Amino acid sequence: MQIPPFSSAEYDRRLAAARAAMHERDLEAMIVTDPSNQAWLTGYDGWSFYVHQAVILPAEGQPVWWGRMQDTGGARRTVDIERTGIVGYADHYVQSTERHPMQHLSGTLADLGLGGGRIGVEMDNYYFSAKAQQVLFETLPAATLVDGTGLVNWCRAVKSDEELDFMRRAARIAERVCQVAIDMAAPGIAKNEVAAEVTRAGLLGVGEDWGDYPAIVPLMPSGSDAAAPHLTWNGDPMREGEATFFELAGCYRRYHVPIARTVFLGDPPDHFRRAEEALLAGMEAGIDAARAGNRAYDVANALGAELERAGIERAARCGYPIGLSYPPDWGERTISLRPEDETVLEAGMTFHFMPGLWVEDWGLEITESILIREDGPAETFCSMPRQLFVKGSA
Amino acid sequence: MQIPPFSSAEYDRRLAAARAAMHERDLEAMIVTDPSNQAWLTGYDGWSFYVHQAVILPAEGQPVWWGRMQDTGGARRTVDIERTGIVGYADHYVQSTERHPMQHLSGTLADLGLGGGRIGVEMDNYYFSAKAQQVLFETLPAATLVDGTGLVNWCRAVKSDEELDFMRRAARIAERVCQVAIDMAAPGIAKNEVAAEVTRAGLLGVGEDWGDYPAIVPLMPSGSDAAAPHLTWNGDPMREGEATFFELAGCYRRYHVPIARTVFLGDPPDHFRRAEEALLAGMEAGIDAARAGNRAYDVANALGAELERAGIERAARCGYPIGLSYPPDWGERTISLRPEDETVLEAGMTFHFMPGLWVEDWGLEITESILIREDGPAETFCSMPRQLFVKGSA
């Protein structure tokens, strides 16, 4: 297994892109706390992001992975140590009321000659708390902390061929897990059993391509609960007359391809069939609008027009960029496919086109992960019949 | 299935405990952004914590779950709506560069008459970013934001009988997943296959007790990689002559019981056997010291003395409280079992006693989840042989 996962040229490209963005903002360094960004820049991989850690990316010179001392072993085993420095902090900084890891980070920055000047931080990230900012501010008096939320994330928007290769492998896994869910769905089967087999299939992967853990667990509410997009599962049986949507992903070495399909057990009522028809027309229109040179809002508007024609109101955004990710989110948190987002689509961008319908007492999700191409409509990563799956109808 | 999971009396107890802690700090309200704390106070459950959400807990009156509009459906389905208010914000606040959800929260607080005074926030939490604090500060000029990190978490330290019942169910699941790992471990088996079967077993649960997703995925590095505590898995085969530790958990309705065991394939070298012996002696001493009235450091020191006798240096903390949790951490982030923590142990406290050894080129984890009793040494939640498992030795 190649460690880190990509070529040196690929990491060169990434570092150069991040530094160009930093240069535009006149930053002397960037403190990268988002684990997805850390992995993207250095290859660092491990479930250690529950404690404070970061990649220090100076405008020039070596990036440095900084984290808990016991995790420097994981860093040495996942990054290219010729390319990335490694610094650890002592364990008494962890979840202490007397010390904070950011005090140590300030010292590390000073040691690197980065104790002053404009330093970027990811202010709106799960892994950069209000307290982290406060301590960094207090212990780096000569520095100006600048909000660099999304700076690295934006560099990730257009995927390289190496990344697309990973995503195509993830797509095969996504198809597999989706098929398992559709095959198992039946009246009486306990939902946690479906979750168990779906998750197993995802980790088994496909052929030589072993499965990694998705950044979100299976979302699979049934019946009236499907009006709520983010419920997980319980031990209740699936029931005749109910729809269950399965929002799942295949994950290959942290690269995600999500997909959702809905299974109706029994005969779907007319309103459900009408919603399916409108949704499929909207998706076709959206995928057709998802072209290089068009804008994010073109996709949203194309979908919206079809739904409106069917009298369906839908306020939520209908998609977001995907790729490398860690919990709690498999999105990249940059572009949103919605009427107000003017981002120009470029070849190599990848999205989860996600027009879920969550209505008062039912829900319907049929989604596709898509790739913007040089020409023509977007390519879908997965080849799953795009439809409502109906099982056991009379 | 009971929704929310616990009795009204249990939620009364929790709200009263949190309010007593708020009263001590003279807080008029607490903004609870930690999903574990939100679930503990209201029962709210769903994988929606990747966007900003909170429970507003005023000193008097109803708690309010506040989050993305599309997740109010999940709130209505998981909290007791007689007891908890629900407020949603429009989707255009989500991951926008023009708006921030905390602007909406400020408005909600003002509507509730909580726009001024001392308001607690969880400054050092994954789900309260530096940006969230900044926006709240700017849009609530009459309020004083007070750091209430851990305020609710500390209230969770002593478990009720209802909670212990959940944890005992989680323990049965933990034993099951641990046994699957031990049974499957063999030269040549791909590590992701073991991860797949372990995870499947965890979600299947035991008997009527369906399995929920643990807040951390299986940690299971092999050989030299086991020197790094937080690596997950890949598609490599397990190998003769290598040890693999499995750090796993059973999870029942968000309540966790972690456990780790190590499997050696082949004949363990002498240094490994000596480490096992010292570790087991240290665990026995630590469990004996884990008594009501003793302090957190007594457990750490009891372990440390046995390890020192064997010439093993170990700097990291050796445990943390466990219970209800969401990713990315199954710990409660309050007490640490380490020499400097003077917390007095109380009956009903629950810990993952976690004296992992991560050495230059190997690792050994044998751990127990424990319950502090009224009298005598701690009770271990799981009944797994406490030993190094050796398979396929000559």
Interface residues (C-beta under 8 A of the other chain):
Chain A: M1 D45 G46 W47 S48 F49 Y50 M69 Q70 D71 G73 G74 R76 R77 T78 A90 D91 H92 V94 Q95 S96 E98 H100 V121 M123 D124 N125 Y126 Y127 F128 S129 A130 K131 A132 Q133 Q134 D147 T149 A190 K191 N192 E193 A195 A196 E197 T199 R200 A201 G202 L203 L204 G205 E208 D209 W210 G211 D212 Y213 I216 V217 L219 S224 D225 A227 A228 P229 H230 L231 T232 W233 N234 G235 D236 A315 A316 R317 Y320 P327 P328 D329 G331 R333 T334 S336 R338 E340 W358
Chain B: M1 D45 G46 W47 S48 F49 Y50 M69 Q70 D71 G73 G74 R76 R77 T78 A90 D91 H92 V94 Q95 S96 E98 H100 V121 M123 D124 N125 Y126 Y127 F128 S129 A130 K131 A132 Q133 Q134 D147 T149 A190 K191 N192 E193 A195 A196 E197 T199 R200 A201 G202 L203 L204 G205 E208 D209 W210 G211 D212 Y213 I216 V217 L219 S224 D225 A227 A228 P229 H230 L231 T232 W233 N234 G235 D236 A315 A316 R317 Y320 P327 P328 D329 G331 R333 T334 S336 R338 E340 W358
